[in-house]
Structure formats: structure tokens, C-alpha cells
Amino acid sequence: MPRVDARTQQARLAHWQGVLRQLDAVDAAALSPGERINYQVYRAQIAAFVEELRFREYEQPVNADSAFWTDVTYGARQGFGKREDYANYLRQLASFPRYFGEQLDNMRAGLARGFTPPRVTLAGRDATLASVVQAQPQDTVFFTPFKTMPASIPAAEQAQLREQAAAAIRDHVQPSYAKALAFMREEYMPKAREVLAAESLPDGKAYYQSKIVEFTTTHLSADEIHRIGLAEMAKIRAEMDAVIRQTGFTGDFAAFQTFLRTDPRFYAKTPEELLMRAAWVAKKFDAKAGQYFGYLPRQRFAIRPVPDDQAPYYTAGRGGPGVYLVNTYNLPARALYSLPALTLHESAPGHAFQMPVALEQKGVPRFRRAYISAFGEGWALYTERLGTEMGIYETPYEVFGMLSYQAWRASRLVVDTGIHAKGWTREQAQAYLRANTALSDHEVTTEVDRYISWPGQALSYYLGQMAIMEARAKAEQALGEKFDIRNFHDTVLQLGSVPLPVLKDRIDRFIAEGGKSPYPKDV
């Protein structure tokens, strides 16, 4: 496990500040177009990393969506192919006491200066710790790689490795979780801050602005973003009202929301039904892919349920290279009319499509494979709108579900800035989402708690989509009949994940080059 103690973190800060000074001495204008993109991406990444270290974010390794003790479980969910993998994994388990100790020391330091998540967002977060402490070693997620092992490892050696794993979990992992559980229940949760706003933290106004820059890659102020959000919400609301009229519903907006939230036809009866409907939407995109993309990624993706131990606090879905996770917990909160938009966003042509395209690019520096939220989330949200053009939405209710998701992301501009810069309460934020989206009560609660404990991240989605849509509109107008949607999409996705100003510059070059494909003809 990595070193995360305060001394190591401060050494990292000094190192990366030095790198940033070196970068600022570079004449970016003298670089080639490709190298200029590399420079802009790398500088944005290092600047964000420096700010995280400068504000000592490592003192808060937990939010409403994740925590260091859940992050360490991801390695256990991956299969191992050879005995060296198991040996390395056992060494990793043995380092848990040191790693957990450093994390708890950091959290104590944050607690002492008031740098914690708000207390209200921590309710129930101890449950994932308790589940590991109370289980038999073989029943914990950490034993998963040892349940099915490669045939290339002899049976006797497999048995020995299983014994070593059970001992490591019993002697190193579970005691670490027990200490973290006691700390959370006895110290951290009772003393965490009560005020919600990021601007209430030490040097909070500057801290929140740093998160805006990190997650949006722009220098917009909180007030500017709030105003953009209100304006976009008004536009989307007009679209939603028009769709309601198409359905023949005679009540008002609030009554239509109640109808959607309570009519059983809009909800799956079993987890399998939800997963199968998601798979159907994904296959519908496959039939359209060649009309909208010239380059298709080689990597496919699986559709799986969110693991049970994470599902109660997890979002509705999450996608990435090779996988689309669908949350089957609390089925009355998982509306089928929203599932097509969710599936486009998380699977293809969203995250499980965009990320593999980025990874398959040749000759790209490793740092270009990192994820920049404004670009990645902006793209995924853009694909929800694209679903209308592709004919993915089959009913007005599914169109409304897409628009509700648009409103959900636009409302984040209002709610995130409202909470962290304008003194909004948790209840005020929840009421705004209920009044302006078709999200379920469960989703409203988990989403607002996520915004509260993860300042700025929620701003990336809609601002990123706006940048892509503005770039497309500019290219369509400039190129006229020469505009090819496949070339535009390929040009955007070939970038990988970049700051929004880099996207704008690249589309300006795309226009200047006549809208040609970024790939050679034989690709």
C-alpha cells in the first residue's frame, strides 16, 4: 500500500510545486499542436494535484460516495493469473495496519482543524467497516481472489495460499478495519463539522474556487455558475413541459412527477429485469454506432450489478473500461424511464466507450490516460442528448427521463454553488431537486449528500456538455455540408480526456482542416 503520512504528502507537494515551476517556464506557443495539447493536459493535472496537497485534502479520505477503506477492495475484485500476483497481494494485505494507521492519523489532523465532511453525510458510513470486522475471513471481499484460482497453480500450493490469505485477513486486515470502525464511531462521526459549505472550511473560499477550477477546467466563479444553472434549468423545464403535453397527462408538473414516481409500470420487479433492460438499450446503440462514430473501440463491456456492500450508498450506475455497473438495490428508486439515458451515459457511447477509445490511442504519453472530469462527464452527458438523434428513446416517458437527467445535471450548477457558496441547507438542496427533476427520494438524498461532501465535482457534467455542444454547433455552422458527425465525434474522443479550453482549440483546428477525420483512412 502507498505511503500517505503527512511528511510524505508534504514532500510530494514540494516536488510537484517544483515541476509546476518548470512547466511555467516553457513557451507553449512554440510547441507543435500535439505537444501543446500534451503540455496543457499535463499542466492542468499537476496544478490540480498541487492544490489538493496544498489544501491537505489527504486529511479527508472519505466522502458520501467513497472512502479509503472501500477503495482498497477494488483490487480484491480482480482475478489473478499467476502465483506472483497472489504473493504481491498477500504483501499488500500485510501492509494494511500501516496504511490504515496513516489514514487515521491524517483524519485526526483534519478533525482538529475542522476539515471533515459534514456530519450529516457520514450517517451509516461505518456499516461497510463493520461488515468486514464481523465476517469470517473467508467471507470478506479480500478472500475473493482465492476462491477460484488458476489451474497452473498446483492444488497443494493453492491450499497453502488460501491459509495464508485467511491468516492475513484475520491478523492484518480485520484489526485495521476494527480500529477504523472504533475511530469513526467514537471520534470522527460525533465531532465532524455541522456546517455544510466548503467555504466554511479553513481558507474555504479559495478552497472551493480551487475545486471549481479542478473539476470544470475553467475559471468561472461560483456566482457565474449559479446563474448559468438557473438559465439552463429554465430551458430544460420548457422542454419537459412540452413532453408532458405529448403524453396527454392533464395535471401540472408536480403531479406528473408524482405519477412517474408511484406508477409501478415504470419500475422493474426484479434485479434481473433491470439488468436485462439495460442490456437491451446497450444493444440498441450497437445498431447505430457506425452511423455516429468512425472509430469503434475494440474493448467490449460487461453489465453487472453494483456489489451488495456498496449498493446502498452508490449512484444509480457507473461505467468504465470493460464494465457497466447497474445499481439493483432499492428497485423502487430505479426508474425504467431513466434507464436508457443512464445506460448511454455509463456504457456506450459514454464512459465504457470513451475511455477505451482513449486507452487505444497510439503514441500518447501515459499521463494523457488520466481522467479529467469536465471532459469525461461532459461527454457522457452529451451522449444522453445524442440518444434522441440516434432514436434510442422509444416513448415520451423515456424522453422525459433523459430531460430529467439533463435537469438533474443542470440543477447541480445551482445546488453545488448554493450549498458551498450561498449557504443553502441540505433540505433546501433536496427540495430544489425534487421540484425540478424526476429523481426518486432515495436518489435525491444520496445525490445531495454527494454534492455536500464532494465540492465542485458535480459542476463538471453540465459545463462539459455545454462545451461539447457549443463546439459542435460552431463546427456545423462553419463546415456546412462538409460537417460529418462521425469525424467530429472521432476528433473529440481521440483527445482522450482534456481541459475544456483544449477541446475548444482542437475543434477550431478541426474546422480549419475542413472537418476531416483524425484517423488515417486504413484505421
C-alpha positions as CSV (number, residue, x, y, z in Angstrom):
1,M,0.0,0.0,0.0
2,P,1.3,3.5,-0.7
3,R,2.7,5.9,1.9
4,V,0.1,8.5,2.8
5,D,1.5,10.0,6.0
6,A,1.7,13.8,6.3
7,R,5.5,14.0,5.9
8,T,5.3,12.1,2.6
9,Q,2.4,14.2,1.4
10,Q,4.3,17.4,2.1
11,A,7.4,16.0,0.2
12,R,5.1,15.3,-2.7
13,L,3.8,18.9,-2.6
14,A,7.3,20.3,-2.7
15,H,8.2,18.0,-5.6
16,W,5.2,18.9,-7.7
17,Q,5.4,22.6,-7.0
18,G,8.9,22.4,-8.5
19,V,7.5,20.6,-11.5
20,L,4.9,23.3,-11.9
21,R,7.5,26.0,-11.9
22,Q,9.4,24.2,-14.6
23,L,6.2,23.9,-16.7
24,D,5.5,27.6,-16.4
25,A,8.9,28.3,-17.8
26,V,8.0,26.5,-21.1
27,D,7.0,28.6,-24.1
28,A,3.8,26.7,-25.0
29,A,3.3,28.7,-28.2
30,A,6.5,27.3,-29.6
31,L,5.3,23.7,-29.3
32,S,3.7,21.7,-32.1
33,P,-0.1,21.3,-31.9
34,G,0.2,17.8,-30.5
35,E,2.9,18.7,-28.0
36,R,0.9,21.8,-27.0
37,I,-2.1,19.5,-26.1
38,N,0.3,17.3,-24.0
39,Y,1.6,20.4,-22.2
40,Q,-1.8,21.8,-21.5
41,V,-3.1,18.5,-20.2
42,Y,-0.1,17.8,-18.0
43,R,0.0,21.3,-16.5
44,A,-3.7,21.1,-15.6
45,Q,-3.2,17.8,-13.9
46,I,-0.1,18.9,-11.9
47,A,-1.8,22.2,-10.9
48,A,-4.8,20.3,-9.6
49,F,-2.6,17.9,-7.7
50,V,-0.7,20.7,-6.1
51,E,-3.9,22.4,-5.0
52,E,-5.1,19.1,-3.4
53,L,-1.9,18.8,-1.5
54,R,-1.7,22.5,-0.6
55,F,-5.2,22.3,1.0
56,R,-4.3,19.0,2.6
57,E,-7.2,17.0,1.1
58,Y,-5.5,13.9,2.2
59,E,-6.8,14.7,5.7
60,Q,-10.3,13.8,4.4
61,P,-10.1,10.4,2.7
62,V,-13.8,9.9,2.9
63,N,-16.9,11.4,1.4
64,A,-20.6,10.4,0.8
65,D,-19.6,8.3,-2.2
66,S,-16.4,6.5,-1.3
67,A,-13.7,6.1,1.4
68,F,-10.2,4.7,1.6
69,W,-11.5,1.5,3.2
70,T,-13.8,0.8,0.3
71,D,-11.3,1.9,-2.4
72,V,-8.9,-0.9,-1.2
73,T,-11.5,-3.5,-2.0
74,Y,-11.3,-3.0,-5.8
75,G,-8.0,-4.9,-6.1
76,A,-9.7,-7.9,-4.4
77,R,-12.4,-8.0,-7.0
78,Q,-9.9,-8.6,-9.9
79,G,-8.8,-12.0,-10.8
80,F,-5.1,-13.0,-10.6
81,G,-3.3,-15.0,-13.2
82,K,-0.1,-16.3,-11.6
83,R,1.4,-17.1,-8.2
84,E,3.4,-13.8,-8.1
85,D,0.1,-11.9,-8.2
86,Y,-1.1,-13.7,-5.1
87,A,2.3,-13.2,-3.3
88,N,2.1,-9.5,-4.1
89,Y,-1.5,-9.3,-2.9
90,L,-0.6,-11.0,0.4
91,R,2.2,-8.5,1.0
92,Q,-0.4,-5.8,0.3
93,L,-2.7,-7.2,2.9
94,A,0.2,-7.3,5.4
95,S,0.7,-3.5,4.9
96,F,-2.9,-2.7,5.9
97,P,-2.1,-1.8,9.6
98,R,0.5,0.8,8.5
99,Y,-1.7,2.2,5.7
100,F,-4.9,2.4,7.8
101,G,-2.8,4.0,10.7
102,E,-1.5,6.7,8.4
103,Q,-5.0,7.4,7.1
104,L,-6.5,7.6,10.6
105,D,-3.7,10.0,11.6
106,N,-4.5,12.2,8.7
107,M,-8.2,12.2,9.6
108,R,-7.4,13.2,13.2
109,A,-5.4,16.1,11.9
110,G,-8.2,17.2,9.6
111,L,-10.7,16.8,12.5
112,A,-8.5,19.0,14.7
113,R,-8.7,21.9,12.2
114,G,-12.4,21.4,11.1
115,F,-11.5,19.8,7.8
116,T,-14.0,17.0,7.6
117,P,-17.1,16.0,5.6
118,P,-20.3,17.4,7.2
119,R,-21.5,15.1,9.9
120,V,-24.9,14.5,8.2
121,T,-23.2,12.8,5.2
122,L,-21.4,10.3,7.4
123,A,-24.5,8.6,8.7
124,G,-24.2,4.9,8.0
125,R,-20.7,5.1,6.6
126,D,-19.5,2.8,9.4
127,A,-21.6,-0.1,8.1
128,T,-19.0,-1.1,5.5
129,L,-16.3,-1.2,8.1
130,A,-18.5,-3.3,10.5
131,S,-19.3,-5.8,7.7
132,V,-15.6,-6.6,7.3
133,V,-14.9,-6.8,11.1
134,Q,-17.8,-9.1,11.8
135,A,-17.3,-11.6,8.9
136,Q,-15.3,-14.7,8.8
137,P,-12.0,-14.1,6.9
138,Q,-13.2,-16.4,4.1
139,D,-16.4,-14.4,3.8
140,T,-14.8,-11.0,3.3
141,V,-14.2,-9.5,-0.1
142,F,-10.5,-9.8,0.4
143,F,-10.6,-13.5,0.1
144,T,-12.4,-13.4,-3.3
145,P,-9.2,-13.9,-5.4
146,F,-8.6,-17.2,-3.5
147,K,-12.0,-18.8,-4.1
148,T,-11.2,-19.6,-7.7
149,M,-7.5,-19.9,-8.6
150,P,-5.7,-20.7,-11.9
151,A,-5.2,-24.4,-12.7
152,S,-1.5,-23.5,-13.3
153,I,-1.0,-23.3,-9.5
154,P,-0.8,-26.8,-8.0
155,A,-3.6,-27.8,-5.6
156,A,-1.3,-28.0,-2.6
157,E,0.1,-24.5,-3.3
158,Q,-3.5,-23.2,-3.7
159,A,-4.4,-24.6,-0.3
160,Q,-1.3,-23.0,1.3
161,L,-2.1,-19.6,-0.3
162,R,-5.7,-19.8,1.0
163,E,-4.4,-20.5,4.5
164,Q,-2.0,-17.5,4.2
165,A,-4.8,-15.3,2.9
166,A,-7.2,-16.2,5.8
167,A,-4.4,-15.6,8.3
168,A,-3.5,-12.2,6.7
169,I,-7.2,-11.1,6.7
170,R,-7.6,-12.2,10.3
171,D,-4.3,-10.8,11.6
172,H,-3.9,-7.6,9.5
173,V,-7.0,-6.6,7.6
174,Q,-9.7,-7.1,10.2
175,P,-7.8,-5.5,13.1
176,S,-7.2,-2.5,10.8
177,Y,-10.9,-2.2,10.0
178,A,-11.7,-2.6,13.7
179,K,-9.5,0.3,14.6
180,A,-11.1,2.4,11.8
181,L,-14.6,1.4,12.9
182,A,-13.9,2.5,16.5
183,F,-12.3,5.7,15.3
184,M,-15.3,6.5,13.1
185,R,-17.9,5.8,15.8
186,E,-16.1,7.2,18.8
187,E,-14.2,10.2,17.4
188,Y,-14.8,11.2,13.8
189,M,-18.6,11.0,13.3
190,P,-19.5,12.7,16.6
191,K,-17.1,15.5,16.0
192,A,-17.3,16.1,12.3
193,R,-18.4,19.6,11.2
194,E,-22.0,20.5,11.2
195,V,-21.8,23.4,8.6
196,L,-22.2,22.2,5.0
197,A,-20.5,24.8,2.9
198,A,-17.0,24.3,1.6
199,E,-16.5,28.0,2.0
200,S,-16.8,27.4,5.8
201,L,-13.6,25.3,5.8
202,P,-10.2,26.7,6.6
203,D,-9.4,29.2,3.7
204,G,-12.7,27.9,2.4
205,K,-13.4,30.5,-0.4
206,A,-10.1,29.8,-2.0
207,Y,-10.5,26.1,-1.5
208,Y,-13.9,26.0,-3.2
209,Q,-12.6,28.1,-6.1
210,S,-9.7,25.6,-6.5
211,K,-12.3,22.8,-6.8
212,I,-14.2,24.7,-9.4
213,V,-11.0,25.1,-11.4
214,E,-10.1,21.4,-11.0
215,F,-13.4,19.9,-11.9
216,T,-14.6,22.4,-14.6
217,T,-11.1,23.3,-16.0
218,T,-12.5,26.9,-16.2
219,H,-12.1,30.0,-14.0
220,L,-15.8,30.7,-13.7
221,S,-16.9,32.0,-10.3
222,A,-19.5,30.3,-8.1
223,D,-21.9,33.2,-8.8
224,E,-21.4,32.8,-12.6
225,I,-22.0,29.1,-12.5
226,H,-25.1,29.6,-10.3
227,R,-26.6,32.0,-12.9
228,I,-25.8,29.6,-15.8
229,G,-27.5,26.8,-13.9
230,L,-30.7,28.8,-13.4
231,A,-30.8,29.8,-17.1
232,E,-30.3,26.3,-18.3
233,M,-32.9,24.9,-15.9
234,A,-35.5,27.3,-17.4
235,K,-34.7,26.0,-20.9
236,I,-34.9,22.4,-19.9
237,R,-38.1,22.9,-18.0
238,A,-39.8,24.2,-21.1
239,E,-38.8,21.0,-23.0
240,M,-40.1,18.9,-20.1
241,D,-43.4,20.7,-20.1
242,A,-43.7,20.1,-23.9
243,V,-43.1,16.3,-23.4
244,I,-45.7,16.2,-20.6
245,R,-48.3,17.6,-23.0
246,Q,-47.3,14.9,-25.6
247,T,-48.2,12.1,-23.1
248,G,-51.7,13.5,-22.7
249,F,-51.3,14.0,-18.9
250,T,-53.6,16.7,-17.7
251,G,-52.1,17.6,-14.3
252,D,-49.3,20.0,-13.5
253,F,-45.5,19.3,-13.4
254,A,-45.6,18.2,-9.7
255,A,-48.5,15.8,-10.4
256,F,-46.6,14.3,-13.3
257,Q,-43.6,13.7,-11.2
258,T,-45.7,12.0,-8.6
259,F,-47.3,9.9,-11.3
260,L,-43.8,8.8,-12.5
261,R,-42.5,8.1,-9.0
262,T,-45.5,6.0,-8.0
263,D,-46.8,4.1,-11.1
264,P,-45.5,0.5,-10.9
265,R,-45.2,0.2,-14.7
266,F,-42.1,2.4,-14.5
267,Y,-40.1,0.1,-12.2
268,A,-38.5,-3.3,-12.5
269,K,-39.8,-6.1,-10.3
270,T,-36.5,-7.9,-10.1
271,P,-32.8,-7.1,-10.4
272,E,-32.6,-9.3,-13.4
273,E,-35.3,-7.3,-15.2
274,L,-33.4,-4.1,-14.6
275,L,-30.1,-5.6,-15.9
276,M,-31.9,-7.1,-19.0
277,R,-33.4,-3.7,-19.8
278,A,-30.0,-2.1,-19.5
279,A,-28.6,-4.7,-21.9
280,W,-31.3,-4.1,-24.4
281,V,-30.6,-0.3,-24.5
282,A,-26.9,-1.1,-24.9
283,K,-27.6,-3.4,-27.9
284,K,-29.8,-0.7,-29.5
285,F,-26.8,1.6,-29.6
286,D,-24.7,-1.1,-31.2
287,A,-27.0,-1.0,-34.2
288,K,-26.5,2.8,-34.5
289,A,-22.8,3.1,-33.7
290,G,-21.4,3.1,-37.2
291,Q,-23.6,6.0,-38.2
292,Y,-22.2,8.3,-35.5
293,F,-18.6,7.0,-35.0
294,G,-15.9,6.2,-37.4
295,Y,-13.6,4.6,-34.8
296,L,-15.1,1.9,-32.6
297,P,-13.2,0.7,-29.5
298,R,-12.0,-2.9,-29.5
299,Q,-12.8,-3.4,-25.9
300,R,-16.4,-4.5,-25.0
301,F,-18.0,-4.2,-21.6
302,A,-19.9,-6.4,-19.2
303,I,-23.1,-5.3,-17.4
304,R,-23.0,-6.2,-13.7
305,P,-24.9,-5.2,-10.5
306,V,-23.2,-2.9,-8.1
307,P,-21.6,-5.1,-5.3
308,D,-24.0,-5.5,-2.3
309,D,-21.7,-3.9,0.2
310,Q,-21.5,-0.7,-1.8
311,A,-25.0,-0.5,-3.3
312,P,-26.9,1.4,-0.6
313,Y,-24.6,4.4,-0.9
314,Y,-23.8,4.1,-4.6
315,T,-25.1,6.0,-7.6
316,A,-27.6,4.5,-10.0
317,G,-24.9,3.3,-12.2
318,R,-21.2,3.7,-13.1
319,G,-19.3,2.7,-16.2
320,G,-15.7,2.5,-17.4
321,P,-13.4,0.3,-19.4
322,G,-14.9,-3.2,-19.6
323,V,-17.8,-2.7,-17.2
324,Y,-21.2,-1.0,-16.7
325,L,-22.4,-1.3,-13.1
326,V,-26.1,-1.0,-12.6
327,N,-27.4,-0.4,-9.0
328,T,-30.1,-3.0,-8.4
329,Y,-30.5,-2.0,-4.7
330,N,-33.9,-0.4,-3.8
331,L,-35.7,-1.1,-7.1
332,P,-38.5,1.4,-6.4
333,A,-35.8,4.1,-6.8
334,R,-34.6,2.8,-10.2
335,A,-37.0,4.2,-12.8
336,L,-37.1,2.4,-16.1
337,Y,-37.9,5.6,-18.0
338,S,-34.5,6.9,-16.9
339,L,-32.6,3.7,-17.7
340,P,-31.9,4.5,-21.4
341,A,-30.2,7.8,-20.6
342,L,-28.3,6.2,-17.7
343,T,-27.2,3.4,-20.0
344,L,-26.0,5.7,-22.8
345,H,-24.1,7.7,-20.2
346,E,-22.4,4.9,-18.4
347,S,-21.9,2.3,-21.1
348,A,-21.7,3.2,-24.8
349,P,-21.2,5.7,-26.3
350,G,-20.5,7.1,-22.8
351,H,-17.8,6.0,-20.3
352,A,-17.4,2.4,-21.3
353,F,-16.9,3.6,-24.9
354,Q,-15.0,6.9,-24.5
355,M,-12.4,5.5,-22.0
356,P,-11.4,2.5,-24.2
357,V,-11.0,4.8,-27.2
358,A,-8.6,7.0,-25.1
359,L,-6.7,3.9,-24.0
360,E,-6.3,2.6,-27.5
361,Q,-4.6,5.7,-28.9
362,K,-1.1,5.1,-30.0
363,G,1.9,7.2,-29.1
364,V,0.1,9.0,-26.3
365,P,2.0,9.8,-23.0
366,R,0.8,7.8,-20.0
367,F,-0.4,11.0,-18.3
368,R,-2.9,11.5,-21.1
369,R,-4.7,8.4,-19.9
370,A,-5.8,10.2,-16.7
371,Y,-9.4,11.2,-16.3
372,I,-10.5,14.9,-16.5
373,S,-14.0,15.2,-15.1
374,A,-15.3,18.1,-17.2
375,F,-14.4,16.3,-20.4
376,G,-15.3,12.7,-19.4
377,E,-18.6,13.6,-17.7
378,G,-19.4,16.3,-20.2
379,W,-19.0,13.7,-23.0
380,A,-21.2,11.1,-21.2
381,L,-23.9,13.7,-20.6
382,Y,-23.7,14.8,-24.2
383,T,-24.4,11.2,-25.3
384,E,-27.7,11.3,-23.4
385,R,-28.8,14.1,-25.7
386,L,-27.3,12.2,-28.6
387,G,-29.7,9.4,-27.8
388,T,-32.6,11.5,-29.2
389,E,-30.8,11.7,-32.6
390,M,-30.0,8.0,-32.6
391,G,-33.6,7.0,-31.9
392,I,-32.8,5.3,-28.6
393,Y,-35.8,6.7,-26.7
394,E,-38.9,4.9,-27.6
395,T,-41.6,6.7,-25.6
396,P,-42.2,10.2,-24.3
397,Y,-41.6,8.9,-20.8
398,E,-38.1,7.9,-21.8
399,V,-37.5,11.3,-23.4
400,F,-38.7,12.9,-20.2
401,G,-36.3,10.6,-18.3
402,M,-33.5,12.0,-20.5
403,L,-34.6,15.5,-19.9
404,S,-34.9,14.9,-16.2
405,Y,-31.3,13.7,-16.2
406,Q,-30.4,16.9,-18.1
407,A,-32.2,18.9,-15.4
408,W,-30.5,16.9,-12.7
409,R,-27.1,17.8,-14.1
410,A,-28.0,21.5,-14.7
411,S,-29.5,21.7,-11.2
412,R,-26.1,20.7,-9.9
413,L,-24.8,24.0,-11.0
414,V,-27.4,25.6,-8.8
415,V,-27.3,23.2,-5.9
416,D,-23.5,22.8,-5.6
417,T,-22.9,26.5,-5.6
418,G,-25.9,27.1,-3.5
419,I,-24.6,24.7,-0.8
420,H,-20.9,25.7,-0.9
421,A,-21.1,29.4,-1.6
422,K,-24.6,30.6,-0.8
423,G,-25.4,29.0,2.5
424,W,-28.1,26.5,1.3
425,T,-29.2,23.9,3.7
426,R,-29.4,20.2,3.0
427,E,-33.2,20.4,3.0
428,Q,-33.2,23.4,0.6
429,A,-31.0,21.5,-1.9
430,Q,-33.2,18.4,-1.7
431,A,-36.3,20.4,-2.2
432,Y,-34.8,22.0,-5.3
433,L,-34.0,18.6,-6.9
434,R,-37.5,17.2,-6.0
435,A,-39.2,20.2,-7.6
436,N,-37.1,20.3,-10.8
437,T,-36.3,16.6,-11.6
438,A,-38.0,13.2,-11.6
439,L,-35.4,11.7,-9.3
440,S,-36.7,9.4,-6.6
441,D,-36.5,10.4,-3.0
442,H,-33.7,7.9,-2.4
443,E,-31.7,9.4,-5.3
444,V,-32.3,12.9,-4.1
445,T,-30.9,12.1,-0.7
446,T,-27.8,10.3,-1.9
447,E,-27.1,12.9,-4.6
448,V,-27.3,15.9,-2.3
449,D,-25.1,14.2,0.3
450,R,-22.6,13.5,-2.5
451,Y,-22.6,17.2,-3.5
452,I,-22.2,18.3,0.1
453,S,-19.1,16.1,0.7
454,W,-17.5,16.4,-2.8
455,P,-17.4,20.2,-3.5
456,G,-17.2,21.1,-7.2
457,Q,-17.3,17.7,-8.8
458,A,-20.9,17.9,-9.7
459,L,-20.3,21.1,-11.7
460,S,-18.2,19.2,-14.3
461,Y,-21.1,17.4,-16.1
462,Y,-23.2,20.1,-17.5
463,L,-20.4,22.6,-18.1
464,G,-18.6,19.9,-20.0
465,Q,-21.6,19.1,-22.1
466,M,-22.2,22.7,-22.9
467,A,-18.6,23.0,-24.2
468,I,-19.1,19.9,-26.5
469,M,-22.4,21.1,-27.8
470,E,-21.1,24.6,-28.4
471,A,-18.1,23.2,-30.2
472,R,-20.4,21.0,-32.4
473,A,-22.7,23.9,-33.2
474,K,-19.7,26.0,-34.2
475,A,-18.3,23.2,-36.5
476,E,-21.7,22.6,-38.1
477,Q,-22.1,26.3,-38.9
478,A,-18.6,26.7,-40.2
479,L,-18.4,23.5,-42.3
480,G,-22.0,23.3,-43.6
481,E,-22.4,20.3,-45.8
482,K,-18.8,19.2,-45.1
483,F,-19.7,18.5,-41.5
484,D,-19.5,14.8,-40.7
485,I,-20.8,13.8,-37.3
486,R,-18.5,10.7,-37.3
487,N,-15.4,12.9,-37.9
488,F,-16.5,15.3,-35.2
489,H,-17.0,12.6,-32.6
490,D,-13.8,10.9,-33.5
491,T,-11.9,14.1,-33.2
492,V,-13.4,14.8,-29.7
493,L,-12.8,11.2,-28.4
494,Q,-9.3,10.9,-29.9
495,L,-8.2,13.7,-27.5
496,G,-8.7,11.3,-24.6
497,S,-9.6,13.5,-21.6
498,V,-8.5,17.1,-21.8
499,P,-9.4,20.5,-20.2
500,L,-12.3,22.3,-22.0
501,P,-10.1,25.1,-23.4
502,V,-8.0,22.3,-25.2
503,L,-11.2,20.9,-26.7
504,K,-12.2,24.3,-28.0
505,D,-8.8,24.8,-29.6
506,R,-8.9,21.3,-31.2
507,I,-12.3,21.9,-32.8
508,D,-11.1,25.2,-34.1
509,R,-8.3,23.3,-35.8
510,F,-10.8,20.6,-37.0
511,I,-12.8,23.4,-38.7
512,A,-9.6,24.9,-40.2
513,E,-8.7,21.4,-41.6
514,G,-12.1,21.1,-43.3
515,G,-13.7,18.7,-40.8
516,K,-11.5,15.7,-41.8
517,S,-11.2,12.5,-39.8
518,P,-8.4,12.5,-37.2
519,Y,-7.5,8.9,-38.3
520,P,-5.8,7.6,-41.4
521,K,-8.2,6.0,-43.9
522,D,-7.0,2.5,-43.1
523,V,-7.8,2.7,-39.3
